[in-house]
Amino acid sequence: MFRNYRIRRAHARFLESCRNLSADQRYWAKAGRFRRWLIEAFIPVPVMGLHEDGEAIWEALQHLEADCRSTPLGEGEILRYHETVLRKIRPEEAGRYRRHELRMSANPLKPPAPQKISALMSALHATLKDVQREFDRAYPADPSAVLRAAVETYHRIGVIHPFQDGNGRVARLAMNHLLRRYQLGYVIYPPLSHCPPLWQALLQAGNGVLDPLMDIARACWHKV
């Protein structure tokens, strides 16, 4: 159950628009809590219905909205998001860190070796714990500071690349978990494959320049 009145009102309007859908489109009522653009921000939604990836993202978003206020973002939540988005399509990998080296020809930044992932994720967990403690102490938190922490989390998960598959989806869920924890809407980055500026911003962030990625986040910030 959502706590934010504006979100509930948006959901009510959306469900009203679903009432007269054709039979081919009625599947969408199943995902009635979320607008199509929100699920499509994580994975494309086919015309005829949610496929397994879409169903998994829908479930992960439900968890995000239900628990983000009461449960701080940390390593356990990141693993839970990964387990949710992959358990139907790659159950052997779901909720587990990768055990193999990765070769990513399009990315000049080589992901760390598998044996380093656990320590890197533990360090991220410690950083998130400290950041959220400060935000909780100063509640309501400064939106700009929360946005920066969320974008840094998104980028850091991408750099660590802890999973064999699903890193992008989990990074976006983690970023938005942090934003929604402080009732700050969603950052909906466009698909990386269709947005060269986002790819360039990620490369710049890898070199220590986060501002371009922040600029895109502000432009893609839906303050629901």
Buried (B, 14 or more C-beta within 10 A) or exposed (E): EBEBEEBEEBBEEBEEEBEEEEEEEEBBEEBBBBBEEBBBBBBEBEEEBBBEBBBBBBBBBBBBBBBBEEBBBBBEBBBBBBBBBBBBBBEEBBBBBBEEEBEEEEBEBEBBEBEEBEEBBEEBBEBBBEBBEEBEEEEEBEBEBBBBBBBBBBBBBBBBBBBBBBBBBBBBBBBBBBBBBBBBBBBBBEEEEEBEEBBEBBBBBBEEEBEBBBEBBEEBBBEB
